[in-house]
């Protein structure tokens, strides 16, 4: 049966990923992913703030 990887299978997958990309590149990718998620959340927050403003403030 095919299913989600378990214990030792995750370790094998992790080793393969490190061999393919290298530890430095994985850290760089993780950092970029974190920044993009943060930017996305800030964008959502700004959109909600704009929706809460009364129309009289938007016209100024």
mmCIF file of the N, C-alpha and C atoms, coordinates in Angstrom:
data_MODEL
# 
_entry.id   MODEL 
# 
loop_
_atom_site.group_PDB 
_atom_site.id 
_atom_site.type_symbol 
_atom_site.label_atom_id 
_atom_site.label_alt_id 
_atom_site.label_comp_id 
_atom_site.label_asym_id 
_atom_site.label_entity_id 
_atom_site.label_seq_id 
_atom_site.pdbx_PDB_ins_code 
_atom_site.Cartn_x 
_atom_site.Cartn_y 
_atom_site.Cartn_z 
_atom_site.occupancy 
_atom_site.B_iso_or_equiv 
_atom_site.pdbx_formal_charge 
_atom_site.auth_seq_id 
_atom_site.auth_comp_id 
_atom_site.auth_asym_id 
_atom_site.auth_atom_id 
_atom_site.pdbx_PDB_model_num 
ATOM 1   N N  . UNK A 1 1  ? 0.825   -1.181 0.000  1.00 0.00 ? 1  UNK A N  1 
ATOM 2   C CA . UNK A 1 1  ? 0.000   0.000  0.000  1.00 0.00 ? 1  UNK A CA 1 
ATOM 3   C C  . UNK A 1 1  ? 0.873   1.251  0.000  1.00 0.00 ? 1  UNK A C  1 
ATOM 4   N N  . UNK A 1 2  ? 0.480   2.185  -0.812 1.00 0.00 ? 2  UNK A N  1 
ATOM 5   C CA . UNK A 1 2  ? 1.160   3.476  -0.801 1.00 0.00 ? 2  UNK A CA 1 
ATOM 6   C C  . UNK A 1 2  ? 0.463   4.387  0.185  1.00 0.00 ? 2  UNK A C  1 
ATOM 7   N N  . UNK A 1 3  ? 1.242   5.118  0.925  1.00 0.00 ? 3  UNK A N  1 
ATOM 8   C CA . UNK A 1 3  ? 0.697   6.048  1.903  1.00 0.00 ? 3  UNK A CA 1 
ATOM 9   C C  . UNK A 1 3  ? 1.724   7.102  2.232  1.00 0.00 ? 3  UNK A C  1 
ATOM 10  N N  . UNK A 1 4  ? 1.517   7.799  3.304  1.00 0.00 ? 4  UNK A N  1 
ATOM 11  C CA . UNK A 1 4  ? 2.466   8.804  3.729  1.00 0.00 ? 4  UNK A CA 1 
ATOM 12  C C  . UNK A 1 4  ? 3.725   8.134  4.261  1.00 0.00 ? 4  UNK A C  1 
ATOM 13  N N  . UNK A 1 5  ? 4.882   8.772  4.018  1.00 0.00 ? 5  UNK A N  1 
ATOM 14  C CA . UNK A 1 5  ? 6.136   8.207  4.548  1.00 0.00 ? 5  UNK A CA 1 
ATOM 15  C C  . UNK A 1 5  ? 6.123   8.189  6.072  1.00 0.00 ? 5  UNK A C  1 
ATOM 16  N N  . UNK A 1 6  ? 6.808   7.220  6.627  1.00 0.00 ? 6  UNK A N  1 
ATOM 17  C CA . UNK A 1 6  ? 6.901   7.090  8.079  1.00 0.00 ? 6  UNK A CA 1 
ATOM 18  C C  . UNK A 1 6  ? 8.358   7.224  8.502  1.00 0.00 ? 6  UNK A C  1 
ATOM 19  N N  . UNK A 1 7  ? 8.640   7.188  9.757  1.00 0.00 ? 7  UNK A N  1 
ATOM 20  C CA . UNK A 1 7  ? 9.937   7.375  10.400 1.00 0.00 ? 7  UNK A CA 1 
ATOM 21  C C  . UNK A 1 7  ? 11.177  7.302  9.535  1.00 0.00 ? 7  UNK A C  1 
ATOM 22  N N  . UNK A 1 8  ? 11.641  6.099  9.245  1.00 0.00 ? 8  UNK A N  1 
ATOM 23  C CA . UNK A 1 8  ? 12.904  5.943  8.524  1.00 0.00 ? 8  UNK A CA 1 
ATOM 24  C C  . UNK A 1 8  ? 12.809  6.445  7.081  1.00 0.00 ? 8  UNK A C  1 
ATOM 25  N N  . UNK A 1 9  ? 11.634  6.424  6.500  1.00 0.00 ? 9  UNK A N  1 
ATOM 26  C CA . UNK A 1 9  ? 11.475  6.921  5.130  1.00 0.00 ? 9  UNK A CA 1 
ATOM 27  C C  . UNK A 1 9  ? 11.720  8.428  5.071  1.00 0.00 ? 9  UNK A C  1 
ATOM 28  N N  . UNK A 1 10 ? 11.295  9.179  6.112  1.00 0.00 ? 10 UNK A N  1 
ATOM 29  C CA . UNK A 1 10 ? 11.551  10.621 6.161  1.00 0.00 ? 10 UNK A CA 1 
ATOM 30  C C  . UNK A 1 10 ? 13.049  10.898 6.239  1.00 0.00 ? 10 UNK A C  1 
ATOM 31  N N  . UNK A 1 11 ? 13.774  10.082 6.984  1.00 0.00 ? 11 UNK A N  1 
ATOM 32  C CA . UNK A 1 11 ? 15.228  10.257 7.103  1.00 0.00 ? 11 UNK A CA 1 
ATOM 33  C C  . UNK A 1 11 ? 15.884  10.052 5.752  1.00 0.00 ? 11 UNK A C  1 
ATOM 34  N N  . UNK A 1 12 ? 15.479  9.033  5.023  1.00 0.00 ? 12 UNK A N  1 
ATOM 35  C CA . UNK A 1 12 ? 16.033  8.776  3.688  1.00 0.00 ? 12 UNK A CA 1 
ATOM 36  C C  . UNK A 1 12 ? 15.717  9.935  2.749  1.00 0.00 ? 12 UNK A C  1 
ATOM 37  N N  . UNK A 1 13 ? 14.503  10.441 2.784  1.00 0.00 ? 13 UNK A N  1 
ATOM 38  C CA . UNK A 1 13 ? 14.111  11.572 1.943  1.00 0.00 ? 13 UNK A CA 1 
ATOM 39  C C  . UNK A 1 13 ? 14.957  12.793 2.291  1.00 0.00 ? 13 UNK A C  1 
ATOM 40  N N  . UNK A 1 14 ? 15.162  13.054 3.586  1.00 0.00 ? 14 UNK A N  1 
ATOM 41  C CA . UNK A 1 14 ? 15.958  14.195 4.026  1.00 0.00 ? 14 UNK A CA 1 
ATOM 42  C C  . UNK A 1 14 ? 17.401  14.079 3.537  1.00 0.00 ? 14 UNK A C  1 
ATOM 43  N N  . UNK A 1 15 ? 17.977  12.908 3.628  1.00 0.00 ? 15 UNK A N  1 
ATOM 44  C CA . UNK A 1 15 ? 19.354  12.697 3.162  1.00 0.00 ? 15 UNK A CA 1 
ATOM 45  C C  . UNK A 1 15 ? 19.454  12.957 1.663  1.00 0.00 ? 15 UNK A C  1 
ATOM 46  N N  . UNK A 1 16 ? 18.502  12.490 0.896  1.00 0.00 ? 16 UNK A N  1 
ATOM 47  C CA . UNK A 1 16 ? 18.513  12.705 -0.553 1.00 0.00 ? 16 UNK A CA 1 
ATOM 48  C C  . UNK A 1 16 ? 18.407  14.191 -0.881 1.00 0.00 ? 16 UNK A C  1 
ATOM 49  N N  . UNK A 1 17 ? 17.534  14.903 -0.186 1.00 0.00 ? 17 UNK A N  1 
ATOM 50  C CA . UNK A 1 17 ? 17.370  16.345 -0.419 1.00 0.00 ? 17 UNK A CA 1 
ATOM 51  C C  . UNK A 1 17 ? 18.668  17.081 -0.095 1.00 0.00 ? 17 UNK A C  1 
ATOM 52  N N  . UNK A 1 18 ? 19.314  16.745 1.021  1.00 0.00 ? 18 UNK A N  1 
ATOM 53  C CA . UNK A 1 18 ? 20.574  17.395 1.384  1.00 0.00 ? 18 UNK A CA 1 
ATOM 54  C C  . UNK A 1 18 ? 21.646  17.099 0.346  1.00 0.00 ? 18 UNK A C  1 
ATOM 55  N N  . UNK A 1 19 ? 21.694  15.886 -0.151 1.00 0.00 ? 19 UNK A N  1 
ATOM 56  C CA . UNK A 1 19 ? 22.684  15.549 -1.173 1.00 0.00 ? 19 UNK A CA 1 
ATOM 57  C C  . UNK A 1 19 ? 22.433  16.313 -2.477 1.00 0.00 ? 19 UNK A C  1 
ATOM 58  N N  . UNK A 1 20 ? 21.178  16.498 -2.836 1.00 0.00 ? 20 UNK A N  1 
ATOM 59  C CA . UNK A 1 20 ? 20.857  17.193 -4.078 1.00 0.00 ? 20 UNK A CA 1 
ATOM 60  C C  . UNK A 1 20 ? 21.109  18.696 -3.995 1.00 0.00 ? 20 UNK A C  1 
ATOM 61  N N  . UNK A 1 21 ? 20.689  19.327 -2.912 1.00 0.00 ? 21 UNK A N  1 
ATOM 62  C CA . UNK A 1 21 ? 20.741  20.785 -2.828 1.00 0.00 ? 21 UNK A CA 1 
ATOM 63  C C  . UNK A 1 21 ? 21.880  21.313 -1.961 1.00 0.00 ? 21 UNK A C  1 
ATOM 64  N N  . UNK A 1 22 ? 22.352  20.562 -1.007 1.00 0.00 ? 22 UNK A N  1 
ATOM 65  C CA . UNK A 1 22 ? 23.380  21.034 -0.091 1.00 0.00 ? 22 UNK A CA 1 
ATOM 66  C C  . UNK A 1 22 ? 22.763  21.809 1.056  1.00 0.00 ? 22 UNK A C  1 
ATOM 67  N N  . UNK A 1 23 ? 23.407  21.780 2.213  1.00 0.00 ? 23 UNK A N  1 
ATOM 68  C CA . UNK A 1 23 ? 22.828  22.424 3.391  1.00 0.00 ? 23 UNK A CA 1 
ATOM 69  C C  . UNK A 1 23 ? 22.701  23.943 3.251  1.00 0.00 ? 23 UNK A C  1 
ATOM 70  N N  . UNK A 1 24 ? 23.635  24.604 2.600  1.00 0.00 ? 24 UNK A N  1 
ATOM 71  C CA . UNK A 1 24 ? 23.570  26.053 2.437  1.00 0.00 ? 24 UNK A CA 1 
ATOM 72  C C  . UNK A 1 24 ? 22.394  26.490 1.588  1.00 0.00 ? 24 UNK A C  1 
ATOM 73  N N  . UNK A 1 25 ? 22.177  25.771 0.519  1.00 0.00 ? 25 UNK A N  1 
ATOM 74  C CA . UNK A 1 25 ? 21.078  26.119 -0.385 1.00 0.00 ? 25 UNK A CA 1 
ATOM 75  C C  . UNK A 1 25 ? 19.720  25.869 0.262  1.00 0.00 ? 25 UNK A C  1 
ATOM 76  N N  . UNK A 1 26 ? 19.607  24.818 1.058  1.00 0.00 ? 26 UNK A N  1 
ATOM 77  C CA . UNK A 1 26 ? 18.346  24.520 1.745  1.00 0.00 ? 26 UNK A CA 1 
ATOM 78  C C  . UNK A 1 26 ? 18.013  25.650 2.725  1.00 0.00 ? 26 UNK A C  1 
ATOM 79  N N  . UNK A 1 27 ? 19.016  26.151 3.434  1.00 0.00 ? 27 UNK A N  1 
ATOM 80  C CA . UNK A 1 27 ? 18.800  27.266 4.358  1.00 0.00 ? 27 UNK A CA 1 
ATOM 81  C C  . UNK A 1 27 ? 18.351  28.520 3.629  1.00 0.00 ? 27 UNK A C  1 
ATOM 82  N N  . UNK A 1 28 ? 18.948  28.761 2.468  1.00 0.00 ? 28 UNK A N  1 
ATOM 83  C CA . UNK A 1 28 ? 18.574  29.934 1.676  1.00 0.00 ? 28 UNK A CA 1 
ATOM 84  C C  . UNK A 1 28 ? 17.136  29.808 1.169  1.00 0.00 ? 28 UNK A C  1 
ATOM 85  N N  . UNK A 1 29 ? 16.761  28.639 0.716  1.00 0.00 ? 29 UNK A N  1 
ATOM 86  C CA . UNK A 1 29 ? 15.393  28.402 0.233  1.00 0.00 ? 29 UNK A CA 1 
ATOM 87  C C  . UNK A 1 29 ? 14.398  28.566 1.379  1.00 0.00 ? 29 UNK A C  1 
ATOM 88  N N  . UNK A 1 30 ? 14.732  28.036 2.551  1.00 0.00 ? 30 UNK A N  1 
ATOM 89  C CA . UNK A 1 30 ? 13.834  28.153 3.710  1.00 0.00 ? 30 UNK A CA 1 
ATOM 90  C C  . UNK A 1 30 ? 13.661  29.619 4.109  1.00 0.00 ? 30 UNK A C  1 
ATOM 91  N N  . UNK A 1 31 ? 14.739  30.393 4.075  1.00 0.00 ? 31 UNK A N  1 
ATOM 92  C CA . UNK A 1 31 ? 14.651  31.811 4.397  1.00 0.00 ? 31 UNK A CA 1 
ATOM 93  C C  . UNK A 1 31 ? 13.773  32.572 3.419  1.00 0.00 ? 31 UNK A C  1 
ATOM 94  N N  . UNK A 1 32 ? 13.935  32.279 2.131  1.00 0.00 ? 32 UNK A N  1 
ATOM 95  C CA . UNK A 1 32 ? 13.114  32.933 1.114  1.00 0.00 ? 32 UNK A CA 1 
ATOM 96  C C  . UNK A 1 32 ? 11.642  32.549 1.269  1.00 0.00 ? 32 UNK A C  1 
ATOM 97  N N  . UNK A 1 33 ? 11.385  31.306 1.596  1.00 0.00 ? 33 UNK A N  1 
ATOM 98  C CA . UNK A 1 33 ? 10.014  30.859 1.816  1.00 0.00 ? 33 UNK A CA 1 
ATOM 99  C C  . UNK A 1 33 ? 9.395   31.579 3.014  1.00 0.00 ? 33 UNK A C  1 
ATOM 100 N N  . UNK A 1 34 ? 10.168  31.722 4.089  1.00 0.00 ? 34 UNK A N  1 
ATOM 101 C CA . UNK A 1 34 ? 9.685   32.433 5.269  1.00 0.00 ? 34 UNK A CA 1 
ATOM 102 C C  . UNK A 1 34 ? 9.374   33.893 4.971  1.00 0.00 ? 34 UNK A C  1 
ATOM 103 N N  . UNK A 1 35 ? 10.258  34.567 4.213  1.00 0.00 ? 35 UNK A N  1 
ATOM 104 C CA . UNK A 1 35 ? 10.012  35.970 3.842  1.00 0.00 ? 35 UNK A CA 1 
ATOM 105 C C  . UNK A 1 35 ? 8.788   36.111 2.975  1.00 0.00 ? 35 UNK A C  1 
ATOM 106 N N  . UNK A 1 36 ? 8.583   35.173 2.051  1.00 0.00 ? 36 UNK A N  1 
ATOM 107 C CA . UNK A 1 36 ? 7.413   35.267 1.173  1.00 0.00 ? 36 UNK A CA 1 
ATOM 108 C C  . UNK A 1 36 ? 6.121   35.047 1.950  1.00 0.00 ? 36 UNK A C  1 
ATOM 109 N N  . UNK A 1 37 ? 6.122   34.131 2.910  1.00 0.00 ? 37 UNK A N  1 
ATOM 110 C CA . UNK A 1 37 ? 4.934   33.909 3.741  1.00 0.00 ? 37 UNK A CA 1 
ATOM 111 C C  . UNK A 1 37 ? 4.647   35.147 4.586  1.00 0.00 ? 37 UNK A C  1 
ATOM 112 N N  . UNK A 1 38 ? 5.700   35.754 5.156  1.00 0.00 ? 38 UNK A N  1 
ATOM 113 C CA . UNK A 1 38 ? 5.525   36.967 5.955  1.00 0.00 ? 38 UNK A CA 1 
ATOM 114 C C  . UNK A 1 38 ? 4.956   38.096 5.100  1.00 0.00 ? 38 UNK A C  1 
ATOM 115 N N  . UNK A 1 39 ? 5.471   38.256 3.898  1.00 0.00 ? 39 UNK A N  1 
ATOM 116 C CA . UNK A 1 39 ? 4.985   39.292 2.992  1.00 0.00 ? 39 UNK A CA 1 
ATOM 117 C C  . UNK A 1 39 ? 3.526   39.047 2.621  1.00 0.00 ? 39 UNK A C  1 
ATOM 118 N N  . UNK A 1 40 ? 3.179   37.799 2.385  1.00 0.00 ? 40 UNK A N  1 
ATOM 119 C CA . UNK A 1 40 ? 1.801   37.449 2.043  1.00 0.00 ? 40 UNK A CA 1 
ATOM 120 C C  . UNK A 1 40 ? 0.858   37.795 3.192  1.00 0.00 ? 40 UNK A C  1 
ATOM 121 N N  . UNK A 1 41 ? 1.251   37.468 4.413  1.00 0.00 ? 41 UNK A N  1 
ATOM 122 C CA . UNK A 1 41 ? 0.421   37.769 5.582  1.00 0.00 ? 41 UNK A CA 1 
ATOM 123 C C  . UNK A 1 41 ? 0.269   39.270 5.777  1.00 0.00 ? 41 UNK A C  1 
ATOM 124 N N  . UNK A 1 42 ? 1.360   40.026 5.576  1.00 0.00 ? 42 UNK A N  1 
ATOM 125 C CA . UNK A 1 42 ? 1.270   41.481 5.685  1.00 0.00 ? 42 UNK A CA 1 
ATOM 126 C C  . UNK A 1 42 ? 0.324   42.042 4.631  1.00 0.00 ? 42 UNK A C  1 
ATOM 127 N N  . UNK A 1 43 ? 0.373   41.485 3.431  1.00 0.00 ? 43 UNK A N  1 
ATOM 128 C CA . UNK A 1 43 ? -0.528  41.919 2.375  1.00 0.00 ? 43 UNK A CA 1 
ATOM 129 C C  . UNK A 1 43 ? -1.976  41.661 2.727  1.00 0.00 ? 43 UNK A C  1 
ATOM 130 N N  . UNK A 1 44 ? -2.246  40.525 3.331  1.00 0.00 ? 44 UNK A N  1 
ATOM 131 C CA . UNK A 1 44 ? -3.611  40.234 3.759  1.00 0.00 ? 44 UNK A CA 1 
ATOM 132 C C  . UNK A 1 44 ? -4.056  41.192 4.852  1.00 0.00 ? 44 UNK A C  1 
ATOM 133 N N  . UNK A 1 45 ? -3.144  41.514 5.764  1.00 0.00 ? 45 UNK A N  1 
ATOM 134 C CA . UNK A 1 45 ? -3.461  42.438 6.847  1.00 0.00 ? 45 UNK A CA 1 
ATOM 135 C C  . UNK A 1 45 ? -3.764  43.829 6.317  1.00 0.00 ? 45 UNK A C  1 
ATOM 136 N N  . UNK A 1 46 ? -2.985  44.292 5.321  1.00 0.00 ? 46 UNK A N  1 
ATOM 137 C CA . UNK A 1 46 ? -3.215  45.613 4.741  1.00 0.00 ? 46 UNK A CA 1 
ATOM 138 C C  . UNK A 1 46 ? -4.551  45.661 4.015  1.00 0.00 ? 46 UNK A C  1 
ATOM 139 N N  . UNK A 1 47 ? -4.911  44.585 3.374  1.00 0.00 ? 47 UNK A N  1 
ATOM 140 C CA . UNK A 1 47 ? -6.178  44.539 2.652  1.00 0.00 ? 47 UNK A CA 1 
ATOM 141 C C  . UNK A 1 47 ? -7.345  44.650 3.631  1.00 0.00 ? 47 UNK A C  1 
ATOM 142 N N  . UNK A 1 48 ? -7.237  43.977 4.780  1.00 0.00 ? 48 UNK A N  1 
ATOM 143 C CA . UNK A 1 48 ? -8.292  44.038 5.789  1.00 0.00 ? 48 UNK A CA 1 
ATOM 144 C C  . UNK A 1 48 ? -8.384  45.441 6.385  1.00 0.00 ? 48 UNK A C  1 
ATOM 145 N N  . UNK A 1 49 ? -7.244  46.109 6.596  1.00 0.00 ? 49 UNK A N  1 
ATOM 146 C CA . UNK A 1 49 ? -7.249  47.465 7.133  1.00 0.00 ? 49 UNK A CA 1 
ATOM 147 C C  . UNK A 1 49 ? -7.929  48.426 6.161  1.00 0.00 ? 49 UNK A C  1 
ATOM 148 N N  . UNK A 1 50 ? -7.668  48.257 4.863  1.00 0.00 ? 50 UNK A N  1 
ATOM 149 C CA . UNK A 1 50 ? -8.286  49.116 3.856  1.00 0.00 ? 50 UNK A CA 1 
ATOM 150 C C  . UNK A 1 50 ? -9.796  48.912 3.820  1.00 0.00 ? 50 UNK A C  1 
ATOM 151 N N  . UNK A 1 51 ? -10.231 47.690 4.037  1.00 0.00 ? 51 UNK A N  1 
ATOM 152 C CA . UNK A 1 51 ? -11.665 47.397 4.014  1.00 0.00 ? 51 UNK A CA 1 
ATOM 153 C C  . UNK A 1 51 ? -12.371 48.019 5.217  1.00 0.00 ? 51 UNK A C  1 
ATOM 154 N N  . UNK A 1 52 ? -11.658 48.192 6.321  1.00 0.00 ? 52 UNK A N  1 
ATOM 155 C CA . UNK A 1 52 ? -12.251 48.747 7.531  1.00 0.00 ? 52 UNK A CA 1 
ATOM 156 C C  . UNK A 1 52 ? -12.340 50.271 7.504  1.00 0.00 ? 52 UNK A C  1 
ATOM 157 N N  . UNK A 1 53 ? -11.567 50.960 6.641  1.00 0.00 ? 53 UNK A N  1 
ATOM 158 C CA . UNK A 1 53 ? -11.571 52.422 6.587  1.00 0.00 ? 53 UNK A CA 1 
ATOM 159 C C  . UNK A 1 53 ? -12.905 52.928 6.049  1.00 0.00 ? 53 UNK A C  1 
ATOM 160 N N  . UNK A 1 54 ? -13.412 54.009 6.622  1.00 0.00 ? 54 UNK A N  1 
ATOM 161 C CA . UNK A 1 54 ? -14.630 54.622 6.070  1.00 0.00 ? 54 UNK A CA 1 
ATOM 162 C C  . UNK A 1 54 ? -14.315 55.268 4.715  1.00 0.00 ? 54 UNK A C  1 
ATOM 163 N N  . UNK A 1 55 ? -15.319 55.428 3.897  1.00 0.00 ? 55 UNK A N  1 
ATOM 164 C CA . UNK A 1 55 ? -15.127 55.963 2.556  1.00 0.00 ? 55 UNK A CA 1 
ATOM 165 C C  . UNK A 1 55 ? -14.624 57.399 2.576  1.00 0.00 ? 55 UNK A C  1 
ATOM 166 N N  . UNK A 1 56 ? -14.971 58.198 3.589  1.00 0.00 ? 56 UNK A N  1 
ATOM 167 C CA . UNK A 1 56 ? -14.539 59.587 3.655  1.00 0.00 ? 56 UNK A CA 1 
ATOM 168 C C  . UNK A 1 56 ? -13.020 59.702 3.788  1.00 0.00 ? 56 UNK A C  1 
ATOM 169 N N  . UNK A 1 57 ? -12.376 58.759 4.486  1.00 0.00 ? 57 UNK A N  1 
ATOM 170 C CA . UNK A 1 57 ? -10.920 58.764 4.626  1.00 0.00 ? 57 UNK A CA 1 
ATOM 171 C C  . UNK A 1 57 ? -10.247 58.361 3.322  1.00 0.00 ? 57 UNK A C  1 
ATOM 172 N N  . UNK A 1 58 ? -10.835 57.493 2.541  1.00 0.00 ? 58 UNK A N  1 
ATOM 173 C CA . UNK A 1 58 ? -10.235 57.020 1.302  1.00 0.00 ? 58 UNK A CA 1 
ATOM 174 C C  . UNK A 1 58 ? -10.174 58.110 0.251  1.00 0.00 ? 58 UNK A C  1 
ATOM 175 N N  . UNK A 1 59 ? -11.103 59.080 0.283  1.00 0.00 ? 59 UNK A N  1 
ATOM 176 C CA . UNK A 1 59 ? -11.177 60.108 -0.737 1.00 0.00 ? 59 UNK A CA 1 
ATOM 177 C C  . UNK A 1 59 ? -10.167 61.231 -0.492 1.00 0.00 ? 59 UNK A C  1 
ATOM 178 N N  . UNK A 1 60 ? -9.564  61.318 0.683  1.00 0.00 ? 60 UNK A N  1 
ATOM 179 C CA . UNK A 1 60 ? -8.629  62.390 1.007  1.00 0.00 ? 60 UNK A CA 1 
ATOM 180 C C  . UNK A 1 60 ? -7.335  62.251 0.260  1.00 0.00 ? 60 UNK A C  1 
# 
